[in-house]
Amino acid sequence: MALLRGLFWFALFIVFTFSFVVLFEYGPRDFAKGVWKEYARVKSFAVKQTERIGKTKKNR
């Protein structure tokens, strides 16, 4: 149960941190557009990192 509670708080922390970054970067007026832009940036970063990891594993 403690693990589940810890995962919940970690997920909540990630959501609020993401929201704060979007609010800080784009402001309250462009919040909805900013969410999609930041989501695309995070997704592209994650894809690049996983491709890099895949390439290093293939070279072993």
C-alpha positions in Angstrom: 0.0 0.0 0.0 2.9 2.3 0.7 4.3 1.7 -2.7 1.0 2.6 -4.3 0.8 5.8 -2.3 4.4 6.7 -3.2 3.6 6.2 -6.9 0.6 8.3 -6.6 2.5 11.2 -5.0 5.3 10.9 -7.6 2.8 11.0 -10.5 1.1 14.0 -8.9 4.5 15.7 -8.5 5.2 15.1 -12.2 1.8 16.5 -13.3 2.1 19.6 -11.1 5.7 20.2 -12.2 4.7 19.9 -15.9 1.8 22.3 -15.3 4.1 24.8 -13.5 6.6 24.8 -16.4 3.8 25.3 -19.0 2.3 28.1 -16.9 5.7 29.8 -16.4 6.7 29.5 -20.1 3.4 30.3 -21.8 1.3 32.1 -19.2 -2.3 31.5 -18.3 -3.6 32.9 -21.6 -1.9 30.3 -23.8 -1.9 27.5 -21.3 -3.8 25.0 -23.5 -1.6 25.6 -26.5 1.5 25.4 -24.3 0.5 22.1 -22.9 0.4 20.6 -26.3 3.7 22.2 -27.3 5.5 21.0 -24.1 4.0 17.6 -24.5 5.4 17.4 -28.0 8.8 18.5 -26.7 8.8 15.9 -23.9 7.7 13.2 -26.3 10.4 14.0 -28.9 13.0 14.1 -26.1 11.9 10.7 -24.9 11.9 9.2 -28.4 15.4 10.5 -29.1 16.7 9.1 -25.9 15.2 5.7 -26.4 16.6 5.6 -30.0 20.0 6.4 -28.6 19.7 3.6 -26.1 18.6 1.2 -28.8 21.6 2.1 -31.0 24.1 1.6 -28.2 22.6 -1.8 -27.4 22.8 -2.9 -31.0 26.5 -1.9 -31.2 27.4 -4.2 -28.3 
